[in-house]
Amino acid sequence: MRYANVLAGYTPDRGGRDALALGALLAGHDSRTLTVAAIRPPGWTTPGSARVDAEWTRYLRERAEEALEEAAGLVSGDGPGEPERIIGVDRGSGHGLAAVARRSGAEVIVIGSPPRAARGRIAVGSTADQLLHSSPVPVALATAGYGERPPPAIDRLTVAYRRSPGCDAAVRLAAAGAARLGVPLRLLTLVVPRPAVRGARRAALEEDMLRRSREQYTEDLALAVRGPGLPGSPEVTAEMAEARNVGAALASAGWLPGELLICASSDSGPLRRVFLGDTSLKIVRSATRPVMILPRTPKFEPSGRSRNVKP
């Protein structure tokens, strides 16, 4: 989706470059709507020489400024203007980005994966873990290496769908975004059968339960596609992908180069905060395209964004 205020968390490594690439895409390649933030730790809190403390703080600040200068150079020429630069101070980079998002009114936070992430996949490091359990705005995670050959635009939005209030709200938000972009919207339900059981009777019961689940998922998808309240008029399709695990089910679905996968927060999480459940975490770790997790909202808000409420 195109956002008017995108916050990209930058570190001088592959993950930082991946975040910039996805952030620029979400900002519509308009650097004026992109903010780049570097989060540095605070100075020493233990008693010591004031001169040493000041020197250490200055060193941390200079490192953050150098990182932001590098980031600005990477996005220069990507549309008009230059991105805003912000240095945040916090012991946790995820908490620091959330605080910057609240102060700046950012609509989405974009981060990359840590260096250990396999190419084309997402790894959840400490920054993502903090954001995925507390962010007040959507969090977009870029796959490792995304910045090397980013797509020119978003091709399609896919919502990981399992009927629930949170998923239904995510569908409406994604439909609004797809309508603005002029791209299709896909609802995708993953079906992962339980491991095979011994005994003919137990196997027959498991197969009957799976059949009933397929029928229910088919009905839920049909209701979601033709349900009332979808803003705009994007092309909406629905699919089920079935395999032995979440990764295999995702791989079988087929993905466009510029696809963005959208997950809802857990319905048991706090309101107006991102809170990743177990199933969504499996999806994030298995995805080969960027993933955006939406905060849990009490109701759908027609503006297409969650209200930014300070705690």
C-alpha positions, 0 to 999 in steps of 0.5 A, spaced: 500 500 500 502 507 499 502 510 505 503 518 507 508 517 512 513 510 512 518 509 518 524 505 516 528 502 521 536 503 518 542 499 520 548 499 516 547 492 513 543 488 509 537 488 513 537 496 513 538 496 505 532 491 505 528 495 510 529 501 505 527 498 499 521 496 502 519 502 505 521 506 499 516 501 495 510 503 501 512 510 500 510 510 493 518 512 491 516 519 494 522 520 499 518 526 502 513 521 505 519 516 508 522 517 515 529 513 516 530 512 523 537 509 527 536 507 534 542 508 538 543 505 546 543 510 551 550 512 554 552 509 560 548 509 566 553 506 571 557 511 575 564 513 572 568 519 569 563 524 566 568 525 560 568 518 558 561 518 559 560 524 554 565 521 549 561 514 549 555 518 548 558 522 542 561 516 539 554 513 539 551 519 536 556 519 531 555 512 529 547 513 528 549 520 524 553 516 519 548 510 518 543 515 517 547 519 512 549 512 508 541 511 508 540 518 505 545 516 500 541 509 498 535 513 497 537 519 493 534 519 486 528 515 488 523 520 487 523 527 489 526 530 496 530 527 501 527 522 507 527 525 514 532 523 519 531 521 526 535 518 531 532 515 537 535 513 544 533 506 547 536 500 549 531 496 545 531 498 537 524 495 537 521 499 543 525 505 540 522 505 533 515 504 536 516 510 540 519 514 534 513 512 530 508 514 536 512 521 536 512 522 528 505 519 526 508 514 522 503 509 519 507 503 518 514 501 521 519 497 516 525 493 518 529 488 515 531 481 517 538 480 522 544 478 518 543 470 520 537 470 515 537 466 509 536 469 503 529 470 501 526 469 508 525 472 514 528 471 521 525 474 527 530 478 531 530 482 537 528 488 534 522 484 530 520 481 536 519 487 540 515 490 535 511 484 533 508 484 540 507 492 542 507 496 535 502 501 535 502 501 527 503 496 522 509 492 522 512 490 515 518 485 515 522 485 508 525 478 506 533 478 506 536 480 500 530 484 498 534 490 497 538 487 492 533 487 486 526 490 489 520 489 484 518 496 481 511 496 485 506 492 489 503 487 484 498 484 489 496 483 496 494 477 499 491 476 506 492 470 510 485 468 512 482 464 517 475 467 519 475 471 525 474 479 527 481 480 526 482 477 519 475 480 517 478 487 519 484 485 515 481 484 509 477 490 509 483 494 510 487 490 505 481 491 500 482 499 501 489 499 499 488 494 493 483 499 490 488 505 491 493 501 488 489 498 482 492 491 484 488 485 485 487 482 492 487 475 494 485 471 500 489 465 502 487 460 507 492 455 509 490 448 511 495 443 514 492 436 516 494 433 523 500 428 522 497 421 520 494 417 526 494 409 527 488 405 526 483 405 521 477 408 525 482 414 528 484 415 521 477 415 518 475 420 524 481 425 522 479 424 515 472 426 516 474 432 520 479 434 515 473 434 510 469 438 514 474 443 515 475 444 508 468 445 507 467 450 512 474 454 510 471 454 503 464 457 505 468 462 510 472 464 504 466 465 499 463 469 505 469 474 505 469 475 498 462 477 497 461 480 504 458 487 505 463 493 507 469 492 502 471 499 500 473 500 493 472 495 487 479 491 487 479 484 484 478 479 489 480 472 489 480 466 494 484 460 495 486 454 499 493 451 500 493 445 503 500 441 505 503 437 510 506 444 514 505 451 513 511 452 509 509 447 504 502 450 504 505 457 502 510 455 497 504 451 493 500 458 493 504 461 487 507 468 488 508 474 484 515 478 484 511 484 488 507 481 492 505 483 499 503 478 504 498 481 510 497 478 517 492 480 522 494 480 529 492 475 534 484 476 537 487 475 544 492 481 543 491 488 546 487 493 542 491 497 537 497 494 538 501 488 533 501 482 537 503 476 533 500 469 534 503 462 533 500 461 526 502 468 524 509 467 526 509 460 522 507 464 516 512 470 517 518 465 518 516 461 512 514 467 507 518 468 501 515 475 500 515 481 505 509 480 510 505 486 514 502 485 520 496 489 522 494 491 529 488 489 532 483 494 532 476 494 535 472 495 529 474 497 522 476 504 520 474 507 513 480 511 513 484 505 512 489 506 518 489 504 525 488 510 530 495 512 533 493 512 540 498 514 545 498 509 551 
